Amino acid sequence: MAERSGSYTLGIVLVIVGGLMLLGQLGINVGWIIALVIAGYLVYKGWGLYKHAESSGKRGLGICLIVVGLLWMTGLLPIIIGLVVAAIVMYFGWNLLKSKPQATVATDPPLYDDSRELRHRDPMAKSDRRTDHLDEWEREVKNRLNAKEETE
């Protein structure tokens, strides 16, 4: 028997998929066969890994493949995946609720002058410009220069 290339196998797969599509167009839906074949292949490969494993990691992977294949064959895989995703979302949501304090409505932060006493903004002021650290630093430098000039 001559050895076949990968393109030969791909050709067989394409012919089978095309035939299944054609049957689907004719009203004969046999797409479930593909899912059954894939699930059976997972069980087959998982059993091979489990049986001939040199390490516990490969044995565990084999068991996982068997379980996923069997769940897929029975139609329970989407249900299990949905339950796992829901549990993960609930877990992270619960952690967010537990770890963060309840949010409060933020108001304009109070501004501080050079003496660090609390000073509130005048709501009737013409300028709505806020001061930042650079403005405070400039004011402090000017005050020091004026104080230095007065002492001289």
N, C-alpha and C positions, 0 to 999 in steps of 0.2 A: 504494500500500500504506500503510495507516494505521500510525502509530507505536504500539508497544505499551509498556505500563508494566512496571515491575519485578515487579509482582504477577502478571502474565501468565506471565513466565518462571518465577517460583516455582511457579505452578500446574502448568506443564508438568513441572517437576522432581518435584513431589509425585506427579503421576499416574504418572510413570515409576517412581519408587521404590515406590509402592504396587503397581503391576503386577508389579514384580520380587518384592516380598514375597508377593504372591498366588501367583505361579508357584513360589516356594520352598515355600509351604505345600502345593502340589500335587505336590511332588517334583521339579520342574524347576528346578535350581539354576543360575541364570545371573548370580549376583552378581559373578562374575569380570569381567563386562562393565563394571561400574562402575569397577573398578580399571583396566581397559584404557582406558576413556574418559578417566579422570583422568590417567593416564600419557601418553596421546596428546595431551591438552590441554596438559600441561606441555611436551612436546616441541614442539608447535605454537607456544606462546607464547615458548619459549626461542629457537626459530629466528627468530621475528619480532623479538625483542630483539636477537639477534645480527646479523641482516641490516640493521636500521635503526637501529643504535646510534650516538648522537652522541659517546659517551664510552667509554673502555675499561672503566669500571665496569659500564655496562649490557651491554656485550659479554660481560664475564666472568659476569654474572648469567645472560645467555642461555645461555652454555655450561653453567653449573651446572644450569639447568633442563632442558636437553637430556640431560645425563648422568643426572640423577635420574630423569627420565621413562623413559629407556631401561633403566636398572637396574630400575625398577619393572615395566616391561613384561616383562623377562626373569625376574623373580622373584629377582633378586640383591640388591635393596635391603635386605631384612631381614638378610641375611647380612653385608653391608657395614656396616650400622649396628651389628650385634652385635660385629663385629670392632673397630670404632672405639671403642665403649663399653668393651670389654675392654681395649684398649690404653691408654685414658685412665685407667681404674681402676688398671691395673698401674703406669703412670707415677707417679701420685700415691702409690701404696703404696710404690714404690721410693724416692721422695723422702722419705717419712716414715721409712723404715728408715735411709736414709743420713744424714739431718740430725739425728735425735734419738738421744742415747745411750740405751743399754738401761736400762729402768726398774729401780730397786732397791726393795726393801721399805722403806717408811718406818717409822721408829721415833719415839718421843716425842722432840721436839727438846730438846736440853740447855738449861737455863735459866742465865742469867747474873745475878750479883749486881752491886752497885754498882762493885766493883773490876774487873769484866769478866773475872773468873776463871771457868773452867768449873766449874759446880756441877750435880751430878746429883740427881734427885729421889729421895727415900727411898721405896722401894716399900711400906714398912710404915706410911707416914704416914696419918693419919686422913682428911685432906682431899685430895681429888684435884683441887683447884682449881689451875689454871695461872696464873702471873703473866703480865701483859702489859706493854706499854710504859707504860700509865697507872699501873699498880701500881709500876713501877720509878721513875717520875717522882715519885709521891707519897712513896716511901721516900727518894728523894734530897732532896726539899724538907724532909722531917722531919729528916733527918740534918743538913742545912745550918742549920735553925733551932736544933736542939740544940747544934750546934757554935758558933753565934753566941751563944746564951745562956750557954754555958760560958765563953766568952772575955770576957763582960761582967762 
